Amino acid sequence: MDWFIDILRHYPVIPIFFTLGVGFWLGKLRYGSFSLGSVAATLLVGIIVGQLDIPIPAVVKSLFFILFLFSIGYSVGPQFFHALRGHGWKQVGFAVVEALICAGTVVAAAKIMNYSTGEGVGLFAGSQTCSAALGVISDTVRGLTVPEPEKDYLEQIIPACYAVTYVFGAIGSAWFLSMMGPKMLGGLKKVQDEAAAIEKAAEPAHTAEITENKQSAATSEQIETTDMVFIGLGIAVGCFIGAMSIRLKSIPISLSTTGGALLMGLFLGWYRNRKPKFGYIPSSVVWFLDNLGLNVFIAVIGLTAGPAFIPAVKSVGVTLVLVGAVCTMIPMIICIFLGNKVFRFSAPETLGCVAGARCGVAAIGAIQDSIGSTVPMVGYTVTYATANFILVFSSLIVLFVV
């Protein structure tokens, strides 16, 4: 076996793509209406393969994570800025509130359980399914003026604790929002009836939107290739802006290269919608960058966290899994109430907002399957776009408070 392990360690592309392939295959398997999903499955496979202690260059993780964030920003940019001109401001405000509640819940739990800074940040990223936080935190940790051994510890313990708590964070939130969420809002039948009424009222506007989209698609079909100049320079400029920082005492404050890439994606996605002949990226390419970027990033996280995973579980105990579950559930319970009673969102929109504000990709699919409607997407799009920025940077609250 030594020669086999040596090959994997010398050629890390092999375990990366193996983890990616098996992760996607495992994520597609279903038991009834449940499936693990590609992200959770890839993470689990990565942790298992990572027990072989395979070194992966840090730049690989950063590169694919930036591609993921840019593609996310590009795809939701038009809806994000459009929503800011109307009802979407309430959804943006809701996403900010949920991010603060998520951070506050984790900080409280970490203080009660006497967790270290690394354990607290990993708990936040995993329990709130905020994979993007790992990239921002990594950039911030590397810029801290602390001894190198402490940096090394943080970079190992954070993804390990993330991995321990992420599985329930993803699966538990999808189950809770699709099964228990409707019950909190008056019952599944009530939510379904409300969604049907919203769909019926929106039919005339939807027809007009379909016509507009067909016209836009006709324009796009005239261009067959991806604008690589647009992607390359867009990401470079975004990362450059994000790399600039100011120091608050000894703490560097910046968007980070990852945050800069996301913001540039949002802006260029919006600008592309206004100028259809500029910066064309086919939807299939956006899907590819989104899924490949996120899942390679997660694969590398699993592979590099693998050696520290078992020691992390031994260090913080199985209790971390239970604490992670509590930190997943409490913000959702509070935010379902706030969304429906305080922000006055409709029941299906409330579920979509709660899922979006915690970047719950698996959750929104489960919600739509549960109520048999796409209406929750009305609340999901803007809060998801906002959360990719706000929720990510709220992780810094945990980093500097715990």
Order of alpha helices (4+ residues) and beta strands (2+ residues): alpha-alpha-beta-beta-alpha-alpha-alpha-alpha-alpha-alpha-alpha-alpha-alpha-alpha-beta-beta-alpha-alpha-alpha-alpha-alpha-alpha
